[in-house]
Amino acid sequence: DAKTTQPTSMDCAEGRAANLPCNHSTISGNEYVYWYRQIHSQGPQYIIHGLKNNETNEMASLIITEDRKSSTLILPHATLRDTAVYYCIVFTGNQFYFGTGTSLTVIP
Amino acid sequence: DTAVSQTPKYLVTQMGNDKSIKCEQNLGHDTMYWYKQDSKKFLKIMFSYNNKELIINETVPNRFSPKSPDKAHLNLHINSLELGDSAVYFCASSQVGGLIQETQYFGPGTRLLVL
């Protein structure tokens, strides 16, 4: 079962930052938080992952709270092509469990 | 070049038929996976293979059988197809896999429709 909870849907204006929250209150000390997204009719695409420290790459930033019970994925300047379902995942046991994700709609 | 590729992209077939879906990765990864995404969009792992050996086998009907001729390929054979098998099937790979948490890279998916 997924160890994460996310809002079902969110909207974001084009050009603004999209902040997608995730709760993972039962995360263990050595479990990473991964973010993937799935654009309609495509395979899941890796975005970013982290353990304790905040992370940034060319796609997004990941902010993890100090107690590691929640995190936020930030898309700094959302574009229409960022419209997708975003999955926050904790590697549980020996596999990924994908929850229901957040459906992000970027509005022109 | 596509890192993880699947064929066919679409597959429409009759109930009771036997079909195969092929997956290839050119990333040099040791572990490959099959996931099923149903009509409600839930994505669940079915199998995981590490260096041609099965390491994860979730509760999947034995009509589904993965076959790995080499570590770059993991094919999915489905016997006696049923209506409920209609879904999108995704192949994925990761560098090491097994019990190690690491990034997985997904293929484009195969859309299976059983009539």
gemmi code that builds the backbone of each chain (N, CA, C; Angstrom):
import gemmi

chains = {
    "A": [
        ("ASP", (0.843, -1.199, 0.000), (0.000, 0.000, 0.000), (0.880, 1.251, 0.000)),
        ("ALA", (0.350, 2.294, -0.659), (1.096, 3.534, -0.737), (1.248, 4.121, 0.657)),
        ("LYS", (2.393, 4.645, 0.955), (2.645, 5.266, 2.249), (2.545, 6.769, 2.150)),
        ("THR", (1.971, 7.270, 1.086), (1.895, 8.709, 0.862), (0.459, 9.142, 0.632)),
        ("THR", (0.163, 10.407, 0.979), (-1.133, 11.002, 0.658), (-0.902, 12.332, -0.037)),
        ("GLN", (-1.679, 12.547, -1.093), (-1.560, 13.763, -1.890), (-2.963, 14.297, -2.201)),
        ("PRO", (-3.068, 15.623, -2.439), (-4.371, 16.135, -2.897), (-4.705, 15.531, -4.253)),
        ("THR", (-5.977, 15.376, -4.486), (-6.404, 14.733, -5.729), (-6.085, 15.586, -6.941)),
        ("SER", (-6.293, 16.894, -6.828), (-6.069, 17.754, -7.985), (-5.652, 19.150, -7.545)),
        ("MET", (-4.983, 19.839, -8.469), (-4.558, 21.219, -8.240), (-4.525, 21.947, -9.567)),
        ("ASP", (-4.707, 23.260, -9.519), (-4.531, 24.102, -10.689), (-3.377, 25.061, -10.436)),
        ("CYS", (-2.753, 25.485, -11.520), (-1.662, 26.446, -11.415), (-1.676, 27.306, -12.668)),
        ("ALA", (-1.459, 28.610, -12.492), (-1.399, 29.502, -13.646), (-0.064, 29.334, -14.362)),
        ("GLU", (-0.114, 29.376, -15.663), (1.102, 29.259, -16.468), (2.099, 30.335, -16.079)),
        ("GLY", (3.358, 29.919, -15.915), (4.405, 30.854, -15.539), (4.609, 31.000, -14.044)),
        ("ARG", (3.639, 30.546, -13.269), (3.777, 30.616, -11.812), (4.384, 29.317, -11.291)),
        ("ALA", (4.785, 29.367, -10.045), (5.338, 28.171, -9.422), (4.206, 27.229, -9.005)),
        ("ALA", (4.408, 25.968, -9.273), (3.454, 24.941, -8.819), (4.058, 24.241, -7.624)),
        ("ASN", (3.340, 24.242, -6.521), (3.811, 23.605, -5.289), (2.908, 22.416, -4.975)),
        ("LEU", (3.448, 21.227, -5.086), (2.657, 20.020, -4.886), (3.060, 19.358, -3.571)),
        ("PRO", (2.116, 19.297, -2.602), (2.448, 18.733, -1.293), (2.259, 17.219, -1.241)),
        ("CYS", (2.956, 16.615, -0.299), (2.829, 15.174, -0.079), (3.082, 14.884, 1.398)),
        ("ASN", (2.239, 14.059, 1.981), (2.446, 13.598, 3.353), (2.946, 12.169, 3.350)),
        ("HIS", (3.959, 11.923, 4.141), (4.499, 10.565, 4.280), (4.926, 10.395, 5.732)),
        ("SER", (3.933, 10.422, 6.607), (4.201, 10.480, 8.046), (4.811, 9.201, 8.604)),
        ("THR", (4.680, 8.090, 7.881), (5.215, 6.819, 8.402), (6.523, 6.430, 7.725)),
        ("ILE", (7.141, 7.373, 7.071), (8.386, 7.071, 6.353), (9.474, 6.635, 7.326)),
        ("SER", (10.277, 5.672, 6.899), (11.383, 5.207, 7.731), (12.637, 6.023, 7.439)),
        ("GLY", (13.594, 5.913, 8.360), (14.761, 6.769, 8.286), (15.593, 6.632, 7.023)),
        ("ASN", (15.569, 5.459, 6.413), (16.407, 5.238, 5.236), (15.604, 5.181, 3.937)),
        ("GLU", (14.355, 5.588, 3.984), (13.520, 5.554, 2.779), (13.533, 6.900, 2.069)),
        ("TYR", (13.808, 6.843, 0.790), (13.816, 8.047, -0.031), (12.390, 8.424, -0.441)),
        ("VAL", (12.202, 9.693, -0.740), (10.964, 10.171, -1.351), (11.252, 10.397, -2.833)),
        ("TYR", (10.449, 9.773, -3.681), (10.591, 9.921, -5.131), (9.374, 10.656, -5.687)),
        ("TRP", (9.620, 11.418, -6.733), (8.523, 12.039, -7.467), (8.609, 11.626, -8.937)),
        ("TYR", (7.472, 11.173, -9.441), (7.322, 10.875, -10.854), (6.108, 11.646, -11.362)),
        ("ARG", (6.026, 11.794, -12.660), (4.807, 12.337, -13.235), (4.418, 11.504, -14.459)),
        ("GLN", (3.136, 11.543, -14.761), (2.630, 10.809, -15.905), (1.768, 11.752, -16.723)),
        ("ILE", (2.312, 12.097, -17.870), (1.566, 12.911, -18.815), (0.642, 11.972, -19.578)),
        ("HIS", (-0.519, 12.450, -19.899), (-1.565, 11.611, -20.482), (-1.011, 10.677, -21.558)),
        ("SER", (-1.329, 9.371, -21.377), (-1.000, 8.332, -22.352), (0.493, 8.036, -22.467)),
        ("GLN", (1.293, 8.525, -21.530), (2.724, 8.229, -21.557), (3.130, 7.431, -20.321)),
        ("GLY", (4.330, 6.910, -20.344), (4.849, 6.208, -19.185), (5.276, 7.174, -18.098)),
        ("PRO", (5.282, 6.737, -16.835), (5.746, 7.603, -15.755), (7.161, 8.108, -16.009)),
        ("GLN", (7.387, 9.367, -15.693), (8.665, 10.026, -15.929), (9.273, 10.432, -14.591)),
        ("TYR", (10.506, 10.040, -14.365), (11.204, 10.409, -13.130), (11.416, 11.919, -13.075)),
        ("ILE", (11.196, 12.499, -11.900), (11.452, 13.929, -11.734), (12.631, 14.159, -10.800)),
        ("ILE", (12.517, 13.671, -9.570), (13.512, 13.992, -8.553), (13.330, 13.057, -7.366)),
        ("HIS", (14.347, 12.906, -6.532), (14.191, 12.166, -5.296), (15.123, 12.737, -4.232)),
        ("GLY", (14.803, 12.450, -2.971), (15.625, 12.962, -1.878), (15.429, 12.155, -0.616)),
        ("LEU", (16.365, 12.326, 0.316), (16.295, 11.618, 1.590), (16.041, 12.593, 2.737)),
        ("LYS", (16.932, 13.530, 2.946), (16.793, 14.492, 4.045), (16.906, 15.916, 3.548)),
        ("ASN", (17.915, 16.118, 2.708), (18.206, 17.478, 2.263), (17.311, 17.877, 1.100)),
        ("ASN", (17.139, 19.176, 0.933), (16.412, 19.666, -0.230), (17.238, 19.380, -1.478)),
        ("GLU", (16.547, 19.110, -2.559), (17.205, 18.762, -3.801), (16.672, 19.634, -4.924)),
        ("THR", (17.526, 19.889, -5.900), (17.120, 20.665, -7.074), (17.774, 20.057, -8.300)),
        ("ASN", (17.007, 19.976, -9.372), (17.584, 19.605, -10.663), (16.943, 20.472, -11.734)),
        ("GLU", (17.188, 20.135, -12.979), (16.724, 20.989, -14.070), (15.210, 20.987, -14.208)),
        ("MET", (14.554, 20.027, -13.585), (13.105, 19.939, -13.713), (12.380, 20.598, -12.543)),
        ("ALA", (12.899, 20.371, -11.327), (12.123, 20.757, -10.157), (13.005, 20.863, -8.921)),
        ("SER", (12.368, 21.327, -7.840), (13.006, 21.322, -6.525), (12.158, 20.487, -5.587)),
        ("LEU", (12.830, 19.851, -4.639), (12.147, 19.031, -3.642), (12.519, 19.553, -2.273)),
        ("ILE", (11.487, 19.945, -1.524), (11.695, 20.432, -0.171), (11.152, 19.388, 0.795)),
        ("ILE", (12.000, 18.887, 1.673), (11.609, 17.861, 2.647), (11.677, 18.490, 4.033)),
        ("THR", (10.612, 18.344, 4.814), (10.591, 18.915, 6.154), (11.631, 18.216, 7.029)),
        ("GLU", (12.005, 18.888, 8.092), (13.058, 18.368, 8.953), (12.673, 17.022, 9.578)),
        ("ASP", (11.396, 16.858, 9.918), (10.957, 15.589, 10.494), (10.682, 14.533, 9.423)),
        ("ARG", (10.810, 14.916, 8.170), (10.648, 14.044, 7.003), (9.244, 13.505, 6.850)),
        ("LYS", (8.278, 14.081, 7.518), (6.919, 13.576, 7.415), (6.152, 14.158, 6.242)),
        ("SER", (6.719, 15.133, 5.589), (6.064, 15.681, 4.409), (7.099, 16.307, 3.491)),
        ("SER", (6.693, 16.520, 2.250), (7.587, 17.151, 1.277), (6.756, 17.936, 0.281)),
        ("THR", (7.435, 18.799, -0.457), (6.777, 19.601, -1.485), (7.623, 19.583, -2.742)),
        ("LEU", (6.984, 19.276, -3.843), (7.635, 19.369, -5.139), (7.319, 20.736, -5.718)),
        ("ILE", (8.350, 21.422, -6.177), (8.146, 22.754, -6.730), (8.573, 22.771, -8.190)),
        ("LEU", (7.627, 23.115, -9.056), (7.950, 23.397, -10.453), (8.021, 24.916, -10.554)),
        ("PRO", (9.206, 25.494, -10.723), (9.375, 26.937, -10.538), (8.578, 27.802, -11.509)),
        ("HIS", (8.464, 27.380, -12.750), (7.740, 28.166, -13.747), (6.900, 27.208, -14.587)),
        ("ALA", (5.710, 26.931, -14.107), (4.895, 25.896, -14.752), (4.524, 26.290, -16.181)),
        ("THR", (4.582, 25.308, -17.068), (4.141, 25.504, -18.444), (2.981, 24.551, -18.724)),
        ("LEU", (2.333, 24.757, -19.847), (1.188, 23.913, -20.194), (1.611, 22.449, -20.296)),
        ("ARG", (2.857, 22.234, -20.691), (3.340, 20.856, -20.838), (3.564, 20.158, -19.495)),
        ("ASP", (3.465, 20.908, -18.411), (3.589, 20.300, -17.079), (2.277, 19.724, -16.582)),
        ("THR", (1.209, 19.892, -17.339), (-0.073, 19.285, -16.962), (0.087, 17.765, -16.976)),
        ("ALA", (-0.150, 17.149, -15.810), (0.103, 15.711, -15.664), (-0.386, 15.262, -14.295)),
        ("VAL", (-0.296, 13.966, -14.052), (-0.517, 13.428, -12.709), (0.847, 13.253, -12.054)),
        ("TYR", (1.006, 13.804, -10.870), (2.280, 13.777, -10.155), (2.174, 12.802, -8.979)),
        ("TYR", (3.094, 11.856, -8.950), (3.090, 10.827, -7.919), (4.251, 11.051, -6.948)),
        ("CYS", (3.916, 11.061, -5.678), (4.900, 11.086, -4.611), (4.998, 9.654, -4.090)),
        ("ILE", (6.189, 9.096, -4.059), (6.341, 7.668, -3.773), (7.434, 7.449, -2.742)),
        ("VAL", (7.156, 6.545, -1.825), (8.187, 6.084, -0.913), (8.461, 4.625, -1.251)),
        ("PHE", (9.733, 4.306, -1.407), (10.132, 2.941, -1.727), (9.884, 2.067, -0.511)),
        ("THR", (8.911, 1.180, -0.580), (8.480, 0.386, 0.566), (8.822, -1.070, 0.350)),
        ("GLY", (9.506, -1.640, 1.320), (9.909, -3.036, 1.134), (10.929, -3.096, 0.027)),
        ("ASN", (10.567, -3.682, -1.084), (11.506, -3.749, -2.189), (10.895, -3.232, -3.482)),
        ("GLN", (9.942, -2.316, -3.368), (9.305, -1.837, -4.579), (8.650, -0.469, -4.375)),
        ("PHE", (8.342, 0.162, -5.500), (7.582, 1.394, -5.476), (6.100, 1.080, -5.363)),
        ("TYR", (5.395, 1.869, -4.558), (3.945, 1.829, -4.555), (3.440, 3.177, -5.041)),
        ("PHE", (2.766, 3.147, -6.171), (2.192, 4.374, -6.708), (0.817, 4.571, -6.096)),
        ("GLY", (0.574, 5.749, -5.530), (-0.750, 6.065, -5.022), (-1.602, 6.634, -6.139)),
        ("THR", (-2.544, 7.482, -5.762), (-3.448, 8.059, -6.765), (-2.887, 9.334, -7.382)),
        ("GLY", (-1.888, 9.930, -6.728), (-1.235, 11.099, -7.307), (-2.080, 12.366, -7.255)),
        ("THR", (-1.471, 13.466, -7.689), (-2.144, 14.759, -7.822), (-2.236, 15.108, -9.296)),
        ("SER", (-3.432, 15.364, -9.757), (-3.611, 15.786, -11.144), (-3.425, 17.297, -11.208)),
        ("LEU", (-2.321, 17.722, -11.787), (-2.007, 19.143, -11.915), (-2.443, 19.641, -13.281)),
        ("THR", (-3.222, 20.701, -13.282), (-3.623, 21.350, -14.521), (-3.025, 22.736, -14.550)),
        ("VAL", (-2.233, 23.003, -15.559), (-1.654, 24.331, -15.735), (-2.568, 25.114, -16.666)),
        ("ILE", (-2.991, 26.260, -16.175), (-4.006, 27.047, -16.883), (-3.353, 28.213, -17.611)),
        ("PRO", (-3.685, 28.410, -18.885), (-3.069, 29.513, -19.650), (-3.398, 30.869, -19.046)),
    ],
    "B": [
        ("ASP", (17.780, 7.691, -29.164), (17.314, 6.301, -29.012), (16.502, 6.166, -27.725)),
        ("THR", (15.404, 5.448, -27.829), (14.541, 5.255, -26.672), (15.246, 4.361, -25.666)),
        ("ALA", (15.199, 4.740, -24.361), (15.906, 3.990, -23.342), (15.179, 2.677, -23.034)),
        ("VAL", (13.861, 2.768, -22.824), (13.035, 1.593, -22.565), (11.936, 1.579, -23.625)),
        ("SER", (11.925, 0.537, -24.410), (10.945, 0.466, -25.490), (10.047, -0.755, -25.332)),
        ("GLN", (8.832, -0.620, -25.812), (7.860, -1.707, -25.725), (7.185, -1.881, -27.074)),
        ("THR", (6.872, -3.128, -27.394), (6.077, -3.409, -28.582), (5.097, -4.523, -28.269)),
        ("PRO", (3.881, -4.429, -28.794), (3.366, -3.312, -29.583), (2.890, -2.168, -28.693)),
        ("LYS", (2.558, -1.057, -29.297), (2.009, 0.056, -28.528), (0.539, -0.172, -28.226)),
        ("TYR", (-0.152, -0.767, -29.166), (-1.569, -1.101, -28.989), (-1.762, -2.571, -29.330)),
        ("LEU", (-2.638, -3.215, -28.579), (-2.918, -4.633, -28.824), (-4.400, -4.869, -28.559)),
        ("VAL", (-5.117, -5.236, -29.602), (-6.542, -5.543, -29.476), (-6.711, -7.005, -29.849)),
        ("THR", (-7.364, -7.765, -28.978), (-7.460, -9.192, -29.199), (-8.740, -9.748, -28.588)),
        ("GLN", (-9.026, -10.987, -28.915), (-10.233, -11.629, -28.425), (-9.956, -12.377, -27.131)),
        ("MET", (-11.004, -12.535, -26.342), (-10.908, -13.366, -25.130), (-10.421, -14.760, -25.490)),
        ("GLY", (-9.596, -15.316, -24.628), (-9.116, -16.678, -24.813), (-7.824, -16.780, -25.600)),
        ("ASN", (-7.450, -15.705, -26.286), (-6.203, -15.731, -27.053), (-4.988, -15.657, -26.138)),
        ("ASP", (-3.835, -16.014, -26.702), (-2.541, -15.875, -26.020), (-1.745, -14.791, -26.740)),
        ("LYS", (-1.184, -13.867, -25.975), (-0.440, -12.772, -26.589), (0.825, -12.476, -25.786)),
        ("SER", (1.765, -11.810, -26.442), (3.004, -11.403, -25.790), (3.268, -9.929, -25.998)),
        ("ILE", (3.873, -9.314, -25.001), (4.334, -7.934, -25.078), (5.838, -7.961, -24.837)),
        ("LYS", (6.568, -7.235, -25.683), (8.026, -7.245, -25.573), (8.534, -5.945, -24.966)),
        ("CYS", (9.617, -6.067, -24.241), (10.259, -4.900, -23.647), (11.766, -5.021, -23.792)),
        ("GLU", (12.398, -3.919, -24.141), (13.853, -3.882, -24.273), (14.376, -2.601, -23.650)),
        ("GLN", (15.493, -2.699, -22.944), (16.141, -1.488, -22.424), (17.600, -1.476, -22.867)),
        ("ASN", (18.045, -0.292, -23.270), (19.432, -0.142, -23.746), (20.268, 0.678, -22.767)),
        ("LEU", (19.860, 0.634, -21.490), (20.541, 1.417, -20.458), (21.615, 0.611, -19.728)),
        ("GLY", (21.699, -0.668, -20.049), (22.648, -1.520, -19.346), (22.224, -1.844, -17.928)),
        ("HIS", (20.940, -1.700, -17.645), (20.425, -1.962, -16.299), (20.329, -3.460, -16.022)),
        ("ASP", (20.391, -3.785, -14.725), (20.316, -5.193, -14.319), (18.906, -5.662, -14.003)),
        ("THR", (18.002, -4.724, -13.703), (16.666, -5.116, -13.249), (15.598, -4.527, -14.146)),
        ("MET", (14.605, -5.342, -14.459), (13.476, -4.899, -15.261), (12.183, -5.268, -14.556)),
        ("TYR", (11.115, -4.527, -14.863), (9.844, -4.646, -14.155), (8.673, -4.627, -15.151)),
        ("TRP", (7.589, -5.217, -14.739), (6.313, -5.034, -15.431), (5.306, -4.472, -14.439)),
        ("TYR", (4.611, -3.402, -14.871), (3.549, -2.785, -14.103), (2.253, -2.852, -14.908)),
        ("LYS", (1.130, -2.857, -14.193), (-0.180, -2.800, -14.827), (-0.908, -1.553, -14.325)),
        ("GLN", (-1.458, -0.784, -15.265), (-2.261, 0.381, -14.893), (-3.690, 0.143, -15.381)),
        ("ASP", (-4.600, 0.019, -14.427), (-5.976, -0.309, -14.783), (-6.765, 0.934, -15.171)),
        ("SER", (-8.054, 0.731, -15.383), (-8.910, 1.819, -15.865), (-9.043, 2.946, -14.852)),
        ("LYS", (-8.815, 2.638, -13.584), (-8.863, 3.673, -12.552), (-7.509, 4.354, -12.380)),
        ("LYS", (-6.575, 4.021, -13.238), (-5.257, 4.646, -13.274), (-4.327, 4.224, -12.141)),
        ("PHE", (-4.709, 3.169, -11.384), (-3.787, 2.681, -10.365), (-2.658, 1.912, -11.040)),
        ("LEU", (-1.440, 2.240, -10.668), (-0.261, 1.616, -11.265), (0.324, 0.643, -10.240)),
        ("LYS", (0.333, -0.657, -10.589), (0.793, -1.670, -9.645), (1.857, -2.544, -10.266)),
        ("ILE", (2.851, -2.882, -9.462), (3.901, -3.750, -9.964), (3.385, -5.177, -10.091)),
        ("MET", (3.844, -5.864, -11.142), (3.476, -7.260, -11.342), (4.686, -8.166, -11.093)),
        ("PHE", (5.780, -7.855, -11.786), (6.987, -8.686, -11.707), (8.222, -7.808, -11.691)),
        ("SER", (9.280, -8.396, -11.166), (10.590, -7.771, -11.249), (11.612, -8.865, -11.539)),
        ("TYR", (12.509, -8.596, -12.462), (13.558, -9.534, -12.816), (14.911, -8.851, -12.639)),
        ("ASN", (15.827, -9.546, -11.975), (17.181, -9.039, -11.792), (18.141, -10.016, -12.441)),
        ("ASN", (18.842, -9.545, -13.469), (19.779, -10.415, -14.174), (19.155, -11.752, -14.574)),
        ("LYS", (18.012, -11.685, -15.156), (17.278, -12.838, -15.674), (16.644, -13.704, -14.585)),
        ("GLU", (16.656, -13.267, -13.339), (16.035, -14.042, -12.274), (14.863, -13.281, -11.670)),
        ("LEU", (13.768, -13.999, -11.426), (12.575, -13.395, -10.844), (12.829, -13.035, -9.397)),
        ("ILE", (12.587, -11.762, -9.008), (12.744, -11.363, -7.613), (11.466, -10.833, -6.996)),
        ("ILE", (10.555, -10.352, -7.791), (9.252, -9.935, -7.275), (8.186, -10.594, -8.128)),
        ("ASN", (7.214, -11.191, -7.478), (6.088, -11.763, -8.193), (4.850, -11.481, -7.357)),
        ("GLU", (4.211, -10.364, -7.674), (3.023, -10.003, -6.910), (1.892, -10.972, -7.227)),
        ("THR", (0.791, -10.808, -6.555), (-0.338, -11.707, -6.751), (-0.920, -11.477, -8.141)),
        ("VAL", (-0.403, -12.227, -9.064), (-0.811, -12.103, -10.455), (-1.236, -13.501, -10.922)),
        ("PRO", (-2.339, -13.623, -11.687), (-2.737, -14.950, -12.183), (-1.594, -15.631, -12.918)),
        ("ASN", (-1.521, -16.940, -12.804), (-0.414, -17.640, -13.461), (-0.583, -17.702, -14.972)),
        ("ARG", (-1.640, -17.079, -15.482), (-1.750, -16.906, -16.938), (-0.707, -15.906, -17.439)),
        ("PHE", (-0.187, -15.114, -16.512), (0.845, -14.131, -16.849), (2.211, -14.738, -16.550)),
        ("SER", (3.066, -14.759, -17.529), (4.395, -15.323, -17.298), (5.448, -14.430, -17.933)),
        ("PRO", (6.325, -13.862, -17.121), (7.428, -13.078, -17.673), (8.535, -13.996, -18.147)),
        ("LYS", (9.210, -13.571, -19.191), (10.345, -14.335, -19.690), (11.469, -13.380, -20.038)),
        ("SER", (12.654, -13.688, -19.556), (13.798, -12.804, -19.755), (14.901, -13.560, -20.463)),
        ("PRO", (15.018, -13.408, -21.771), (16.078, -14.125, -22.513), (17.466, -13.596, -22.201)),
        ("ASP", (17.557, -12.333, -21.850), (18.808, -11.722, -21.413), (18.452, -10.496, -20.594)),
        ("LYS", (19.438, -9.885, -19.977), (19.081, -8.844, -19.006), (18.565, -7.573, -19.660)),
        ("ALA", (18.665, -7.468, -20.983), (18.145, -6.290, -21.673), (16.698, -6.456, -22.116)),
        ("HIS", (16.160, -7.652, -21.953), (14.805, -7.934, -22.428), (13.978, -8.602, -21.339)),
        ("LEU", (12.736, -8.148, -21.232), (11.778, -8.828, -20.348), (10.429, -8.810, -21.054)),
        ("ASN", (10.029, -9.993, -21.505), (8.772, -10.107, -22.233), (7.674, -10.617, -21.312)),
        ("LEU", (6.458, -10.239, -21.635), (5.299, -10.655, -20.831), (4.351, -11.472, -21.697)),
        ("HIS", (4.194, -12.731, -21.322), (3.273, -13.603, -22.042), (1.987, -13.729, -21.240)),
        ("ILE", (0.881, -13.618, -21.938), (-0.420, -13.734, -21.275), (-1.225, -14.811, -21.999)),
        ("ASN", (-1.609, -15.833, -21.264), (-2.408, -16.925, -21.834), (-3.878, -16.731, -21.495)),
        ("SER", (-4.722, -17.258, -22.352), (-6.176, -17.266, -22.113), (-6.677, -15.897, -21.646)),
        ("LEU", (-6.476, -14.911, -22.473), (-6.808, -13.530, -22.104), (-8.257, -13.383, -21.683)),
        ("GLU", (-8.467, -12.552, -20.649), (-9.789, -12.272, -20.123), (-10.088, -10.778, -20.246)),
        ("LEU", (-11.374, -10.447, -20.162), (-11.774, -9.049, -20.293), (-11.049, -8.167, -19.270)),
        ("GLY", (-10.881, -8.684, -18.070), (-10.257, -7.920, -16.994), (-8.769, -7.664, -17.188)),
        ("ASP", (-8.194, -8.285, -18.197), (-6.779, -8.041, -18.489), (-6.579, -6.755, -19.264)),
        ("SER", (-7.665, -6.169, -19.729), (-7.566, -4.913, -20.453), (-6.982, -3.847, -19.543)),
        ("ALA", (-5.899, -3.245, -19.982), (-5.176, -2.264, -19.160), (-4.021, -1.734, -19.988)),
        ("VAL", (-3.265, -0.834, -19.366), (-2.009, -0.403, -19.962), (-0.878, -1.065, -19.176)),
        ("TYR", (0.020, -1.702, -19.877), (1.128, -2.415, -19.250), (2.417, -1.632, -19.513)),
        ("PHE", (3.121, -1.334, -18.424), (4.371, -0.582, -18.525), (5.548, -1.449, -18.115)),
        ("CYS", (6.581, -1.368, -18.900), (7.848, -1.975, -18.560), (8.747, -0.891, -17.970)),
        ("ALA", (9.621, -1.269, -17.063), (10.561, -0.322, -16.469), (11.880, -1.024, -16.203)),
        ("SER", (12.921, -0.230, -15.980), (14.203, -0.819, -15.618), (14.907, 0.063, -14.609)),
        ("SER", (15.810, -0.549, -13.861), (16.652, 0.203, -12.939), (18.037, -0.433, -12.931)),
        ("GLN", (19.015, 0.341, -12.449), (20.406, -0.070, -12.621), (20.731, -1.357, -11.874)),
        ("VAL", (20.351, -1.391, -10.595), (20.704, -2.547, -9.768), (19.466, -3.310, -9.362)),
        ("GLY", (18.517, -2.606, -8.742), (17.247, -3.213, -8.366), (17.368, -4.099, -7.145)),
        ("GLY", (16.511, -5.082, -7.083), (16.473, -5.945, -5.911), (15.906, -5.186, -4.743)),
        ("LEU", (16.594, -5.201, -3.622), (16.113, -4.530, -2.426), (16.599, -3.093, -2.345)),
        ("ILE", (17.288, -2.639, -3.380), (17.874, -1.308, -3.352), (16.896, -0.317, -3.959)),
        ("GLN", (16.631, 0.752, -3.245), (15.735, 1.764, -3.788), (16.519, 2.645, -4.750)),
        ("GLU", (16.045, 2.727, -5.963), (16.722, 3.543, -6.951), (15.734, 3.915, -8.040)),
        ("THR", (16.168, 4.829, -8.884), (15.296, 5.357, -9.920), (14.958, 4.282, -10.935)),
        ("GLN", (13.687, 4.223, -11.292), (13.231, 3.334, -12.350), (12.850, 4.174, -13.561)),
        ("TYR", (13.144, 3.637, -14.735), (12.843, 4.324, -15.989), (11.797, 3.502, -16.735)),
        ("PHE", (10.732, 4.181, -17.150), (9.576, 3.502, -17.705), (9.518, 3.589, -19.228)),
        ("GLY", (8.916, 2.559, -19.800), (8.636, 2.562, -21.223), (7.352, 3.320, -21.511)),
        ("PRO", (6.964, 3.411, -22.765), (5.802, 4.194, -23.169), (4.463, 3.499, -22.923)),
        ("GLY", (4.502, 2.218, -22.611), (3.271, 1.499, -22.321), (2.714, 0.743, -23.520)),
        ("THR", (2.003, -0.327, -23.223), (1.269, -1.105, -24.223), (-0.191, -1.149, -23.799)),
        ("ARG", (-1.038, -0.651, -24.663), (-2.466, -0.591, -24.352), (-3.137, -1.846, -24.872)),
        ("LEU", (-3.556, -2.688, -23.938), (-4.175, -3.962, -24.276), (-5.677, -3.864, -24.098)),
        ("LEU", (-6.398, -4.237, -25.135), (-7.856, -4.267, -25.073), (-8.314, -5.675, -25.442)),
        ("VAL", (-9.020, -6.306, -24.519), (-9.537, -7.658, -24.753), (-11.030, -7.559, -25.012)),
        ("LEU", (-11.435, -8.086, -26.147), (-12.852, -7.994, -26.543), (-13.584, -9.296, -26.292)),
    ],
}
model = gemmi.Model(1)
for chain_id, residues in chains.items():
    chain = gemmi.Chain(chain_id)
    for i, (resn, *xyz) in enumerate(residues, 1):
        res = gemmi.Residue()
        res.name, res.seqid = resn, gemmi.SeqId(i, " ")
        for name, pos in zip(("N", "CA", "C"), xyz):
            atom = gemmi.Atom()
            atom.name, atom.element = name, gemmi.Element(name[0])
            atom.pos, atom.b_iso = gemmi.Position(*pos), 0.0
            res.add_atom(atom)
        chain.add_residue(res)
    model.add_chain(chain)
structure = gemmi.Structure()
structure.add_model(model)
structure.setup_entities()
